[in-house]
Amino acid sequence: MTKTSLADFTAARASRRPILLSGGAVVTMDPDIPDLDSGDVLLAGSRIAAVGLDLRSDPDHGAAAASALVVDTRGAIISPGFVDTHRHAWEAQLRRSIPDVSDLGEYVMSTLSAIAPNYTPDDMYIGTRLAALTALDSGITTMLDFSHNSRSTAHSDAALNALVDSGIRGVHASMGPHFGEWDRQWPADMGRLVGKFHGAASGLVTVRLAALSTDEIAGPAIAYGPELAAVARDLGVWTSIDAIFGVPSSEAILQWARMGILDPTLTLIHSTGLTPAAWSAMGDAGVTVSLAPTSDAQIGLETAVPAVDEALSVGIRPGLSIDIEVALASDMFTQMRALHAIQRMRATNATYGTDESRSKITTRDVLDFATLQGARANALGDVTGSLTPGKDADLLIVRADDINNMPLNDAIGTLVLGSDARNIDTVLIAGNPRKWAGSLVGEDIDALRADVVRSRDDITRRVAAL
């Protein structure tokens, strides 16, 4: 892969020359396009033009493939980029500050009540940009930023500009803060945000509404209901709803169904400990679901068990998410492995003295959750999430001949169980290289580090001065 220079790749894109990724294992995650032990992916501009065994001899694409810049991907795996369906990106400079958080209450009071009110717009920009660049480095090409610290228009603009500047495919889900002083501009400001940023960065950035499931944590103003549903409907945007767990959320879901505001434009986050009636309503309504496997366990959300069986039983294939970096890992590999291990443990355990039936999910299942299903939850299923001709070229080239992956025997098993950020040679978003030869493109990491440390220290001083 590194035999092709970044300069040559960039020049080919600038001249609109096709680019042929050739010789690597190809994992498409498109149910209608088979994976290949060795194959080609042809790129035309920002999009995937074709996937095949030998495109230079293909009657439909042979001429374009023959004229293309060839990138040798032998010894590597070409796959869709990962899709994060829920991350509170602004918190990134507080990473692992509460690694052994006791419960949800501790997180809420320490981070959302004590620290969040001390964020400036500059802190919002730095935290969100750090989260986005970290996502890119670990192969996440799309990140939904559940931005629940929108204290002013400047705070919201800073978070969105960070997504634009990072080059990630970013979904900004805007919500007012839980606690502290703020301008009360939300949700009225949603119209401005959609007008200014929805479709920004050549379509890479989109905007949606964010809300909580009930008023238990922070009151009714940020709880989903008819008023917020009307805002989203009038703007034509989707809504992400956090803190979906337990009996109160189950009751809220059934109420939304009765009101006619439980529909396919909703993504319900966590979804742990819900009643069968709530799941049935969710399946009937066609909502999407974002699971946070490590968050549920680490923070102790309701049952703390990822709701895989419940989702699959009503026809929902969930997406995956990172959630809070103050207490959790930052990468999708961790989410896939945690979910795979937890669910297979449950399936095996159920055979010993119980009458339960559990889904023994596969590595392909969790990779599907981390790619195509995440894209669907982010309202981007027709744009990204699989190596499908016509979709944008959001993809990874992962080295399978590194010491921790060699020899390559099963590409999906290697992606899910063997790989990590160090193996990601290349990250393309709409064909644009954001990581090349193992390093982020065009980023001054030393300058970023200085900004992050300064922001962290400034926030800490403000909190201590209270």
Secondary structure, 3 states (H helix, E strand, C coil): CCCCCHHHHHHHHHCCCCEEEEEEEECCCCCCCCCEEEEEEEEECCEEEEEECCHHHCCCCHHHHHCCEEEECCCEEEEECEEEEEECHHHHHHCCCCCCCCCHHHHHHHHHHHHHHHCCHHHHHHHHHHHHHHHHHCCEEEEEEEECCCCCHHHHHHHHHHHHHHCCEEEEEECCCCCCCCCCCCCCCHHHHHHHHCCECCCCEEEEEEEECCCCCCCHHHECCHHHHHHHHHHCCCEEEEEEEHHHHHHHHHHHHHHCCCCCCEEEEEEECCCHHHHHHHHHHCCEEEECHHHHHHHHCCCCCCCHHHHHHCCCCCEECCECCCCCCCCHHHHHHHHHHHHHHHHHHHCCCCCCCCCCCCHHHHHHHHHHHHHHHCCCCCCCCCCCCCCECCEEEEECCCCCCCCCCCHHHHHHHHCCHHHEEEEEECCEEEEECCEECCCCHHHHHHHHHHHHHHHHHHHHHC
